Amino acid sequence: MLGNRNKQPETLYTFVAPPENRVKFDSSEIDNQYNARIELLMKSDKTDAEKRKEKEKLQFNSMLDPRRPGVFQNSAKAAFKARKVATRLASLTGDAFLCHPYVLEWPDDKPMTWVYQIKADITLMHTDAIVNAANNTLLVGGGVDGAIHKAAGPQLLEECQAIRNTRYPQGLPTGEAVMTKGYNLHSKYVIHTAGPVWEDGKHGEPELLFNCYFNSLVLAKKNKLETIAFPEISTGSYGYPKEEARLVVVKAIKAFVEKFPGAIDDIYLVRFE
């Protein structure tokens, strides 16, 4: 599993590694974490005004930390989200907790969407949808595309052929996205998007890759999905450099989250295992 907690993307969403084991905290442990954070804050080179503002927020966060037993929630949905947040926070022990921006963002501008970087087989993901790095024909290709079709079974190809025949007789345009059922996959749906072939980065590749991620997320939102997993689109046989692609992915996710805050709960960026 990947994720550098010392280099967090700004606001609204954060990259973290999912907890491998749930950790139970008592109030004294939570107090110690926040007190350590405040102690570091007081030793920092921030202005007195900045220190005062962050200290007040940390103290408020500490009282409302969802890991605390009996924290009041005014709705079933809020309680469900708080449990998910508590599981995430439980993985942020020690230095990870002290450098994590989330504890400064609860509750008034807390990140509603969390982005995870993991190494896994995307065909085994238990998310509402997984994204297929399809080709323009919507027929079975190699790599991720072939693996998803193999795991889903022949009905996936039949539905893709029907979409091709009725909606995209000329092929799925690069950057667009369509959704099918997941059939034999753990995920209920598959979102198919055709990524760009890398030439030199000056032929619209960044914009097209941006569209792959953004349009897939919009489609997931339209269908009220809460969790989605992406492969590394176009970085295999299509030749898109991975570091270049990652910058585009972060930009696309940030644009989506800022436009539709809270529309998707969890986004997984999956490296092949």
Secondary structure, DSSP 8 states (H G I E B T S, - for coil): ----TTS--SSSEEEE---SS-----HHHHHHHHHHHHHHHHHSSS-HHHHHHHHHHHHHHHHH-TTSTT---SSHHHHHHHHHHHHHHHT--THHHHH-GGGGTTTTT--SEEEEEEEE-GGG--SSEEEEEE-TT-S--SHHHHHHHHHH-HHHHHHHHHHHHHT-TT---TT-EEEEE-TTSSSSEEEEEE----SSS-SSHHHHHHHHHHHHHHHHHHTT--EEEE--TTSSTT---HHHHHHHHHHHHHHHHHHSTTS-SEEEEEEE-
